[in-house]
Structures are given as structure tokens and as C-alpha cells.
Amino acid sequence: DEPLEEMREAFEHRLNTIYAKLIEVPGFSCVKPEGAFYLFPNAKEAAQSCGFKDVDEFVKALLEEEKVAIVPGSGFGSPDNVRLSYATSLELLEKAVERIKRFVEKHS
């Protein structure tokens, strides 16, 4: 049971850290999940403020320019959202959110 508790605590720490940083990104809003390994923020305002016609276009440009891979919510029936997994290292997650924020601030 101890290894499972350590994993749960690690995921909870990643979630809490990344959630706090992600909601600081201009144009992103998010409900904190309670039982998943990903965040599903609304990024419509960020995409519009950056001059993109939709979130899908925003995600594609983010990947090309900042090398951050997030999944557009259109594949899940929520075209205004993006899916960001936090099932990786905290260091990579923090870099990803920094790059997302830099991208939004640069294009707004």
C-alpha cells in the first residue's frame, strides 16, 4: 500500500502545482479535477486574444512554436477546451505551463 500512497501523493502534488500555475495563464479557466490525470481548461479566450479562429488552431501553433503538445478538446466534444495530462514529471509540467504562458503573452 505504501508505494500506491506515494504515487497518489505525487500526482496530487503535480495537480495542485500545475493547476495553480495554469489558472494564471491569461485566457485560461479551469475547474480542478478530482479523479483524473489531466486538466481540461477552457482556452477559448486565450485563443481569441492571440488572434486564432479557434482553439484547434491555437493548439497547433503552440506545438509548432513552443513545442508543447496539448490535445484540443474538439476531439472530446468540447471545442473550447484543451486536455493537458499531468502524468509526467513536475519539472516538465512546469516548463510546459511556462511556455504556454509565454506563447499567450507574446501573441496577445
VOPA-186433 format. One record per residue: residue in three letters; x, y, z of N, C-alpha, C in turn. Coordinates in steps of 0.001 Angstrom, whole numbers, padded with zeros to 6 digits, always signed. Example, Ala and Ser with C-alpha at 12.3 -4.5 7.8 and 13.67 -1.06 7.14 Angstrom:
ALA+013190-005690+007800+012300-004500+007800+013200-003300+007800/SER+012850-002250+007080+013670-001060+007140+012900+000030+007870/
This chain:
ASP+000814-001205+000000+000000+000000+000000+000858+001270+000000/GLU+002031+001195+000589+002877+002387+000685+003275+002950-000682/PRO+003699+002105-001652+004034+002658-002978+002836+003335-003653/LEU+001649+002782-003473+000457+003393-004048+000177+004758-003423/GLU+000348+004861-002138+000129+006142-001461+001154+007176-001923/GLU+002384+006754-002124+003414+007665-002626+003050+008170-004020/MET+002553+007275-004875+002128+007684-006221+000960+008658-006150/ARG-000010+008351-005307-001176+009236-005172-000740+010621-004719/GLU+000164+010666-003754+000662+011957-003251+001436+012711-004329/ALA+002218+011999-005128+002972+012636-006207+002026+013245-007242/PHE+000981+012496-007621+000017+013028-008585-000752+014202-008003/GLU-001107+014118-006745-001825+015223-006107-000956+016479-006064/HIS+000320+016313-005763+001246+017455-005737+001379+018064-007134/ARG+001515+017226-008158+001591+017731-009539+000333+018503-009894/LEU-000818+017917-009584-002088+018571-009881-002165+019932-009205/ASN-001900+019979-007926-002013+021237-007193-001060+022298-007732/THR+000150+021889-008040+001155+022825-008553+000781+023336-009936/ILE+000450+022424-010833+000165+022806-012217-001155+023555-012320/TYR-002148+023148-011573-003432+023856-011583-003229+025324-011199/ALA-002487+025564-010135-002251+026938-009677-001544+027770-010746/LYS-000605+027172-011450+000126+027896-012492-000733+028092-013742/LEU-001520+027092-014088-002319+027157-015311-003407+028225-015233/ILE-004027+028380-014079-005097+029390-013991-004541+030809-014016/GLU-003210+030941-013929-002582+032254-014075-002320+032609-015533/VAL-002474+031661-016450-002273+031933-017870-003450+032770-018367/PRO-003185+033925-018958-004275+034772-019445-005178+034034-020437/GLY-006480+034085-020191-007445+033472-021092-007734+032010-020825/PHE-007117+031427-019804-007389+030038-019427-008258+030042-018174/SER-009275+029190-018155-010068+028980-016945-010248+027482-016780/CYS-010288+027039-015534-010263+025595-015313-010940+025224-014002/VAL-011637+024119-014041-012177+023506-012840-011162+022451-012419/LYS-010802+022446-011164-009812+021491-010674-010429+020087-010631/PRO-009811+019130-011332-010366+017776-011346-010162+017063-010010/GLU-011013+016084-009759-010902+015322-008518-010492+013878-008741/GLY-010532+013402-009986-010219+011997-010183-009666+011674-011551/ALA-008849+012522-012100-008296+012281-013423-006800+012572-013405/PHE-006141+012283-014514-004720+012575-014647-004489+013669-015674/TYR-005485+014488-015854-005359+015588-016798-006228+016757-016353/LEU-005852+017924-016854-006660+019127-016676-007370+019378-017997/PHE-008525+020005-017950-009321+020244-019149-009777+021705-019177/PRO-008812+022639-019229-009182+024052-019156-009847+024568-020422/ASN-010655+025591-020230-011220+026329-021354-010147+027308-021813/ALA-009822+027269-023094-008770+028120-023649-009299+029029-024754/LYS-010615+029147-024873-011213+029934-025950-010767+031395-025891/GLU-010807+031977-024721-010425+033388-024574-008953+033592-024944/ALA-008093+032677-024533-006667+032768-024873-006481+032674-026380/ALA-007155+031726-027014-007042+031556-028465-007499+032814-029197/GLN-008632+033375-028774-009154+034584-029413-008232+035777-029202/SER-007715+035943-027983-006844+037087-027713-005531+036997-028486/CYS-005152+035782-028876-003932+035572-029663-004201+035666-031167/GLY-005465+035859-031540-005806+036034-032949-006090+034753-033712/PHE-006325+033661-033012-006636+032405-033687-008140+032248-033827/LYS-008565+031609-034913-010003+031461-035159-010659+030479-034197/ASP-009866+029521-033695-010415+028551-032748-009285+027937-031922/VAL-009678+027133-030960-008715+026503-030053-007844+025496-030798/ASP-008402+024812-031785-007604+023858-032560-006414+024558-033219/GLU-006651+025714-033801-005590+026495-034440-004558+026945-033400/PHE-005034+027362-032248-004172+027773-031138-003256+026619-030711/VAL-003812+025426-030550-003045+024252-030127-001970+023907-031150/LYS-002326+023985-032414-001360+023672-033482-000197+024667-033461/ALA-000498+025949-033314+000546+026977-033276+001419+026834-032028/LEU+000811+026493-030915+001557+026279-029673+002561+025141-029839/LEU+002138+024065-030466+003028+022929-030707+004183+023337-031623/GLU+003871+024032-032694+004904+024421-033651+005898+025408-033055/GLU+005398+026378-032316+006260+027447-031820+006953+027123-030502/GLU+006225+026553-029562+006765+026321-028219+007049+024845-027923/LYS+006679+023969-028855+006920+022524-028683+006186+021954-027470/VAL+004989+022474-027229+004136+021984-026144+002949+021267-026782/ALA+002793+020000-026442+001714+019188-027001+000561+019089-026003/ILE-000504+019778-026330-001760+019617-025595-002799+019191-026627/VAL-003827+018522-026185-004812+017963-027092-006017+018891-027162/PRO-006438+019254-028379-007636+020092-028484-008867+019353-027979/GLY-009723+020076-027313-010938+019485-026765-011971+019119-027804/SER-011785+019576-029037-012753+019251-030095-012889+017747-030273/GLY-011814+016997-030024-011873+015542-030122-012697+014898-029031/PHE-013038+015679-028018-013837+015190-026889-015212+015863-026848/GLY-015546+016581-027924-016832+017266-027993-016854+018599-027266/SER-015680+019132-026901-015578+020417-026200-014559+021301-026915/PRO-014970+021928-028009-014021+022663-028850-013370+023884-028198/ASP-013866+024331-027061-013273+025488-026382-012212+025079-025364/ASN-012029+023779-025175-011127+023281-024141-009878+022643-024737/VAL-008910+022409-023850-007716+021643-024194-007486+020619-023094/ARG-006821+019541-023458-006529+018498-022469-005024+018491-022214/LEU-004668+018618-020952-003264+018659-020545-003049+017580-019490/SER-002296+016548-019842-002027+015458-018908-000973+015884-017895/TYR-001154+015476-016652-000115+015735-015658+000503+014416-015189/ALA+000489+013411-016083+001105+012120-015806+002547+012100-016331/THR+003301+013112-015961+004721+013209-016292+005406+013953-015157/SER+006673+014225-015303+007403+014865-014201+006923+016293-013955/LEU+007027+016703-012717+006651+018064-012348+007517+019071-013091/GLU+008780+018761-013272+009690+019657-013986+009208+019905-015422/LEU+008825+018863-016125+008324+019026-017491+007007+019790-017519/LEU+006155+019512-016562+004872+020211-016493+005063+021704-016257/GLU+005958+022047-015354+006206+023462-015081+006769+024164-016312/LYS+007663+023509-017026+008202+024093-018262+007099+024275-019302/ALA+006224+023286-019412+005134+023366-020383+004220+024550-020093/VAL+003838+024721-018831+002941+025826-018484+003653+027172-018679/GLU+004935+027236-018377+005698+028464-018639+005680+028797-020126/ARG+005848+027791-020961+005839+028006-022410+004463+028422-022912/ILE+003407+027813-022356+002045+028201-022733+001823+029667-022381/LYS+002207+030046-021175+002025+031435-020734+002824+032393-021615/ARG+004066+032045-021919+004901+032884-022784+004257+033041-024156/PHE+003744+031958-024700+003074+031970-026018+001873+032908-026010/VAL+001031+032786-024987-000174+033623-024900+000211+035096-024750/GLU+001157+035373-023888+001561+036765-023655+002216+037371-024902/LYS+002944+036571-025635+003609+037048-026853+002609+037387-027946/HIS+001551+036593-028055+000599+036752-029156-000607+037621-028810/SER-000764+037977-027558-001943+038785-027157-001732+040251-027487/
